[in-house]
């Protein structure tokens, strides 16, 4: 039994298909099938029930896969420990970020990071919070940039910055004539939100003191998958929304028919942070990346 065989085992368990598992592992199907059969013979148990139409894992196979994943995770930790000993600031750093941060933050830091740490290579991905948390716990990414609290005991947090919310409304909206926007004003506007699953949705509703049941049916149906789409709806006059401060740097702020105004409310902000495993060995690399991020922030946000 070796690490390669365990990778094959996990691939078949997750895809439930020998051909798909072989493609995922970049080997031929006969090679992968043969190694799985050898592993079954070595262990003396059947790991998969095979028919002409399907592959299903056995109960003992399920338990063995759990341990196989732990073994591969620890093997990855060993590699990263060795990398950290050689040069913690060199090599790939797998970073995941939520969609309401990634397109506005990442372009600010890539060139400064390359100049300061030329040996560090970011491998970027973009997912909603729940998916990033799962990938972090599965050792598929090294750090996640999130804007919500985490409760998993295996994870640690490194604060990056506080990001105020701004109100984005159509140019001809009646709120344009309000000198100062109050919480009561926010409760009366037609509020546009992102689709469920985005942490920004709950944050905006918290700031506006709104409940899902209080949303107008028509507005509840106008859920967007991205902040850019949401702002296009605002520009078209369908309603208003709250926008994180980093997004104020976007192209939509010119000739879009949208007015953006900072909210004078003490709790109208979110905290953006690094979330990573406590066992991650290259914390010096995370600290270096965090310093670059803080140094490149615009004055619309507050570095922590």
C-alpha positions in Angstrom: 0.0 0.0 0.0 1.3 3.5 -0.9 0.0 7.1 -1.1 -0.7 6.7 -4.8 -3.0 3.7 -4.1 -4.8 5.8 -1.5 -5.3 8.6 -4.0 -6.8 6.1 -6.4 -9.1 4.8 -3.7 -10.4 8.2 -2.8 -10.9 9.2 -6.4 -13.1 6.1 -7.1 -15.0 6.7 -3.8 -15.8 10.3 -4.7 -16.6 9.8 -8.4 -18.2 6.3 -8.1 -16.8 5.6 -11.6 -13.5 4.0 -12.5 -13.1 5.9 -15.8 -13.8 9.3 -14.2 -11.4 8.4 -11.3 -8.7 7.4 -13.8 -9.1 10.7 -15.7 -8.9 12.6 -12.4 -5.6 10.8 -11.4 -4.2 11.1 -15.0 -3.8 7.4 -15.4 -5.4 4.8 -17.7 -8.5 3.0 -16.4 -6.9 -0.5 -16.5 -4.0 0.9 -14.4 -6.3 2.3 -11.8 -8.6 -0.7 -11.7 -5.6 -3.0 -11.3 -4.2 -1.0 -8.4 -7.5 -1.0 -6.6 -7.8 -4.8 -7.1 -4.3 -5.3 -5.7 -5.2 -3.1 -2.7 -8.3 -5.2 -2.0 -6.2 -8.4 -2.2 -3.6 -6.9 0.2 -6.2 -5.8 2.7 -8.3 -8.9 2.2 -11.6 -7.0 1.9 -13.9 -5.8 -0.9 -13.8 -2.0 -1.2 -16.2 -1.5 -4.0 -19.2 -3.4 -5.4 -19.0 -3.4 -9.1 -21.7 -4.0 -11.8 -21.8 -3.2 -15.5 -23.7 0.1 -14.7 -22.4 1.3 -11.3 -19.7 1.3 -8.7 -20.7 1.6 -5.0 -18.4 1.6 -2.0 -18.8 -1.0 0.7 -19.2 -0.1 4.4 -15.7 -1.2 5.2 -14.5 0.8 2.1 -16.2 3.9 3.5 -14.3 3.6 6.8 -11.0 2.9 5.1 -11.5 6.0 2.8 -11.9 8.2 5.9 -8.5 7.0 7.2 -6.9 7.3 3.7 -7.9 11.0 3.6 -6.3 11.6 7.0 -3.1 9.9 5.8 -2.9 12.0 2.6 -3.6 15.2 4.6 -0.7 14.4 7.0 1.6 13.6 4.0 0.7 17.0 2.7 1.6 18.6 6.1 5.0 16.8 5.9 5.7 18.3 2.5 4.7 21.8 3.6 6.8 21.5 6.8 9.8 20.7 4.6 8.9 23.6 2.3 8.6 25.9 5.3 12.0 24.9 6.5 13.6 25.7 3.1 11.8 28.9 2.5 8.3 29.7 3.9 7.8 32.5 1.5 8.5 30.5 -1.6 6.2 28.2 -3.6 2.5 28.0 -4.2 0.0 29.4 -1.7 -3.5 28.3 -2.3 -5.9 31.2 -1.5 -9.7 31.1 -1.7 -11.8 34.2 -1.5 -15.5 35.0 -1.4 -16.9 36.6 -4.6 -17.6 39.9 -3.0 -14.0 40.4 -2.0 -11.9 38.6 -4.7 -12.5 40.8 -7.8 -11.8 44.0 -5.8 -8.9 43.0 -3.6 -6.8 40.6 -5.7 -6.0 43.1 -8.5 -4.7 45.5 -5.8 -2.1 43.1 -4.5 -0.8 40.9 -7.3 2.0 43.3 -8.6 3.1 44.5 -5.1 3.2 40.9 -4.0 5.3 39.8 -7.0 7.8 42.7 -6.4 8.1 42.0 -2.7 8.0 38.2 -2.7 8.9 37.0 -6.2 9.2 33.4 -5.1 5.6 33.3 -3.8 2.9 32.1 -6.2 -0.7 32.6 -5.5 -3.1 29.9 -6.6 -6.5 31.6 -6.5 -10.0 30.3 -6.3 -13.4 32.0 -5.7 -16.3 30.3 -3.8 -19.0 31.2 -1.3 -18.2 30.9 2.4 -19.5 27.4 3.1 -17.6 25.9 0.1 -14.4 27.6 1.1 -14.7 26.4 4.6 -15.2 22.8 3.4 -12.2 23.1 1.1 -10.1 24.5 3.9 -10.9 21.6 6.2 -10.3 19.2 3.4 -6.8 20.7 2.9 -7.7 21.7 -0.7 -6.7 25.3 0.0 -4.3 26.8 2.5 -6.2 30.0 3.5 -9.6 31.5 2.9 -10.5 35.2 2.8 -13.8 35.4 4.5 -16.1 38.1 6.0 -17.9 36.0 8.6 -17.0 34.3 11.9 -15.9 30.7 11.9 -16.7 28.2 14.6 -14.7 25.2 13.6 -12.1 24.5 16.3 -9.5 23.4 13.8 -9.4 26.9 12.2 -7.7 30.1 13.2 -8.3 33.7 12.2 -6.0 36.6 11.2 -7.9 40.0 10.9 -7.1 42.0 7.7 -9.4 45.0 7.5 -12.8 46.5 8.4 -14.9 47.4 5.3 -17.7 49.9 5.6 -20.9 49.5 3.6 -22.1 52.2 1.2 -25.6 52.7 -0.1 -25.9 52.4 -3.9 -29.1 53.9 -5.3 -30.4 55.1 -8.7 -29.6 58.7 -9.4 -33.2 59.7 -9.5 -34.2 57.9 -6.3 -36.0 60.0 -3.6 -33.3 59.1 -1.1 -30.9 61.3 -3.1 -32.3 64.3 -1.4 -31.7 63.0 2.1 -28.7 64.7 3.7 -28.0 61.9 6.1 -29.3 58.3 5.7 -30.8 56.7 8.7 -31.7 53.1 9.6 -35.3 54.0 9.1 -34.6 55.1 5.6 -33.0 51.8 4.9 -36.0 49.9 6.2 -38.2 51.7 3.6 -36.2 51.3 0.4 -36.6 48.5 -2.1 -33.6 46.5 -1.1 -31.9 44.2 -3.7 -29.9 41.3 -2.4 -27.5 38.6 -3.6 -28.8 35.0 -3.9 -28.8 32.8 -0.9 -25.4 31.4 0.1 -23.6 34.7 -0.1 -22.6 36.0 3.3 -23.1 39.6 2.1 -26.9 38.9 2.0 -27.2 38.3 5.7 -24.8 41.1 6.5 -26.9 43.6 4.5 -30.1 42.4 6.1 -28.5 42.8 9.6 -27.4 46.4 8.9 -30.9 47.2 7.6 -32.6 45.3 10.5 -34.6 43.3 8.0 -35.9 39.8 8.2 -36.5 37.5 5.2 -40.2 37.4 5.9 -40.3 41.2 5.6 -39.0 41.2 2.1 -41.4 42.3 -0.7 -42.2 39.2 -2.9 -41.1 41.0 -6.0 -37.8 42.1 -4.4 -37.2 38.6 -3.0 -37.4 37.3 -6.6 -34.8 39.7 -7.8 -31.8 37.8 -6.4 -28.5 38.2 -8.3 -25.6 35.7 -8.4 -23.0 38.5 -8.4 -22.5 42.0 -7.1 -22.0 43.2 -10.6 -25.4 42.0 -11.7 -26.9 43.5 -8.6 -25.5 46.9 -9.4 -26.8 46.7 -13.0 -30.3 46.2 -11.5 -29.7 49.3 -9.3 -28.6 51.3 -12.4 -31.7 50.1 -14.2 -33.9 51.6 -11.4 -35.1 48.3 -9.8 -34.0 49.3 -6.3 -31.1 49.9 -4.0 -28.4 47.8 -2.3 -25.5 48.0 0.1 -22.0 47.7 -1.4 -18.7 46.9 0.4 -16.2 49.7 0.3 -13.7 48.0 -1.9 -16.3 47.6 -4.6 -16.5 51.4 -4.8 -13.3 51.3 -6.9 -15.2 49.5 -9.6 -16.0 50.9 -13.1 -19.7 51.0 -12.2 -19.2 54.2 -10.3 -18.9 56.2 -13.5 -21.7 56.7 -16.0 -23.9 53.9 -14.5 -26.8 56.0 -13.2 -25.8 54.9 -9.7 -25.0 57.1 -6.6 -22.9 55.6 -3.9 -22.9 57.1 -0.4 -21.2 55.9 2.8 -23.6 55.0 5.6 -23.2 57.0 8.8 -24.0 54.0 11.0 -21.5 52.6 13.5 -22.3 49.0 12.7 -22.5 49.4 8.9 -19.3 47.4 8.2 -17.9 43.9 7.9 -14.6 42.4 9.0 -12.5 40.6 6.4 -10.0 38.1 7.6 -7.8 35.2 6.8 -9.0 31.8 8.0 -6.6 28.9 8.0 -5.9 25.6 9.7 -4.1 25.7 13.0 -1.8 23.0 11.7 -0.8 25.0 8.6 3.0 25.2 8.8 3.7 28.3 6.6 2.2 31.0 8.8 5.0 33.3 7.9 3.8 33.2 4.3 0.3 34.2 5.5 1.7 37.0 7.5 3.7 38.3 4.6 0.6 38.2 2.3 -1.5 39.9 5.0 1.1 42.7 5.2 0.9 43.3 1.5 -2.9 43.4 1.6 -2.9 45.9 4.4 -0.4 48.1 2.6 -2.4 48.3 -0.6 -5.9 49.1 0.9 -7.6 52.3 -0.2 -8.6 54.8 2.5 -12.2 53.7 2.3 -11.3 50.7 4.5 -9.5 50.3 7.8 -6.5 48.0 8.1 -6.4 45.8 11.2 
